[in-house]
Amino acid sequence: MPHRVLSAVFAVAWLTANAAQADLIVAYESEYSFTPLPAGAAGAGVTGAPLARGPGLTETSGSTFRSEGWTTGGTKADAIAAGDFLTWGFASAVPYDFTDFSIQYGRSFAGPGVMAIDLAVNGGSFTQVFSDPAVSPDGETVSGIDLSAYQDVTSATFRLYGWGSLLSSGWFEVTNGFDVEGTSYAIVVNGNAAEPAAVPEPGSVLLLVLSGLAGAGGLLRRRGAAGN
């Protein structure tokens, strides 16, 4: 399936993220499944949540994670109310600083022409992090969507909403296209383990204590001299 890259801006962000050698947090390999699809890969300390459909969607035939039942016409609010979304995410024993995520997807001619992705971290509210107002039936490849504003993340939930379908039987799919250590994935979330707060070394603490005692001793001597 031919694909077009949505934006040069995302491409630049992708190159920047790779230059920083961000680590994989969680990734999903697209395949046919009528049940939630387990994460295909996860970083250290990470438990990936499955790629799953919202209550408004059902699986349809194909070799990818493909869904139908998307909102015909309507708005994002209508899609939210109908439960027309895909969801994925993770929980982690260690905090991560997000860098970016990438996704490859497509639709049938009658499938949802508009989509948006929301993100909630650490139990907070959802915020939109990406949108595509004109999903191409030829497919889309979007690399390096910036998530650097999200730091110290120990849990995250993504939701991909779709609307603007011509027919409820129109489908939307995620497709593999991002290589990670020899495996092709449809969704890849990257980041780095957050740096722990710096703890002073014992020698540094001792020097601080001795400096404080020396300063206190000097102050006492000056007060004694002033009293005489």
N, C-alpha and C positions, 0 to 999 in steps of 0.2 A: 504494500500500500504506500503510495507516495505521500510524503509529508513535507510541510513547509515550516520553517522556523519563524515563530511569531514576531520576535523583536530582537534587533541588534543589541539593545540594552541588556536583555536577559543573557545574550551570548557573552557579552563583556563581563557580566556578573559571574557567569559560569566559569570563565577563564580565571578570574580573580580568585574565586573560591578554590579552584583546583590548585592555583599557585600557592595558596595557603595550606594545601594538603589537609583539607578537612576530612574527618573520619566519617564512615558510614554509621548512621544511627539505626535506620530501618529501611528495608526495601521489599518490594512486592513484585513477584513474577506473575504475569497475567496468563490465565488458562481458564478453560471452561469449568464452571462450578455453580451448582444451584444452592450451595451453602457458603457461609463465610470462608474466605481463602486465607490460610495462615501466612504470616510474614515469611518471605523467602530467606531473609538475612537480617541480622540485628547486631548492633555493636556490643561492646563489653558492658555487662550489667543491665542490658536492655531486654525487656520482654515486649515483643511486638503484639499489638492488637490485630485481629484479622481484618482483611479487606472485606467489607460487608455492605449489603444493600439496606437502605431505609425501608420502612414498611410500605411505601407507595410503589416500590419497584419489584419486578420479578426477573428471573433469568430468562434468556432466550438462546436459541441454538447458535453455535459458533465455536471456534477454538480458543477464544479469549474470554476474559471476564466481561461479559456483555449483558446489558440490562435494558428492559423496556418498561413502559408505563409512565414515562416522563410527562410532566405537565404540558398540555397542549395550549399554545399561546401563553397568556398569563405573565406573571412577574416572579421575581425571586421570592417575594413574600408568599405567593401561591405555592411555589415549590416547597418552601419550608413547611407550610401548613399541611401539604399533602404527604410529607415524608419522602419526597423524591430526591434522594441523595445517596451517594457512596460515602463510606466512612472508613478511616484507618487511623492508626496512631500507636502509642507505646507508653509504657511506664518504665522508669529506670531507677536503679539503686544509687546511681551517681548523677549529679546534675550535668546537663549538657548546654553549651552555648551553640545555638543554631547558626548555620551559615546560609544554607540554601536548600531548595528541593527542586526536583525535576519530574516531569510527567509527560507521557505520550498517550494520545487519545484520538478517537475518531467517532463518527456517527453515520447512520444511514441518512439518506436524503430526507426522510420524514422524521428523523430524530431531533433532539433538542438543539436549537441553533444558538443558544446562549448558555453559558455556564459560569459559575463562580465558586471559589474555594475559600472556606472560612477555617480559622484555626483558633482553638482554645488551649491554653497551657496552664498547668498547675491548678486545675479546677476553676479557672476563671471563665469569663464570658467569651463568646465567639467574636472574632474580628475578621473581616475579609482581607485576604492576602493576595488574591489573584482573581482576575475575571477575563473572560473571552466573549466579547459581544457578537462574534460571528464565527462560530465553530464550523470549520470546513469539513464537508463530507470526504475530502481527500485525506484528512487526518492532520494532526498538529503535533509538533515536537517542541516542548518548552523547557529550556535548560536554565538552571541557575536562578530560580526565582528567589529574591533576597529575603532571608528571614533573620538577618543579623541583629534585628532589634530585640529578639527573644533570647534572653540569657538565663542561666541557672534553671533550666527546664528539667523537671523530673517526671512530668507526664504531659502528653499532648494528644489532642483529638482533631483530626482534619475532617471536614465535610465538603464534598463536591456536590453542588446543586445544579440541576439542569432544568431548563424550561424553554418554551418557544417551539415545541414539537408540532409538526403538522398532523400527526396521528399518534395515538397512545401506543401503537405497535412499533413506532419508530425507536430504534435502539441507539445506545451510546456504549462505547467500549474503551477500556484502557489496553494499550498494546505495548509489547516489549520493545525496547530500543536503546537502553542504557547499559553498557557493559560494566560489570563490577566483578573483577577477578574471574573472568571467563563465563559469567552467567549474565543473560540479558534480562533486565527488569523494566517494568512499566512505570513504577513510582520509586523514587530514591530520595530519602531525606538525609541531609548531611549536617555535621556539626563537630564540635570538639568538646571533650570532657572539660568542664569548667575548672579553672585553677582554684585550688583551695586557698583560703585566707592564709597569709603569711604568718607563721608562728616564730617569734624570736628564738634564736638558739640559746642554750643555757649560758654560754659564755657571754653573750650580749646582755642577757638579763642580769648576770652578776656584775658586769661593768656598770649598768644603769644603777643598780643598788649601791655599789661602792661610790659612784659619782654623787648619788643623792646623800649618802652619809657624809662624804667629804664636804659637800656644800652645807649641810646642816651644822657640821663641826665648825666650819669657818664662820658661819653666822653667829654661833654661840660665843666664839672667841671675840668677835667684834663687839658683841653686846657686853661681854665682860670688861673689855678695855674701856668702853664708853662709860660703864658704871664706876670704874676707878678714876 
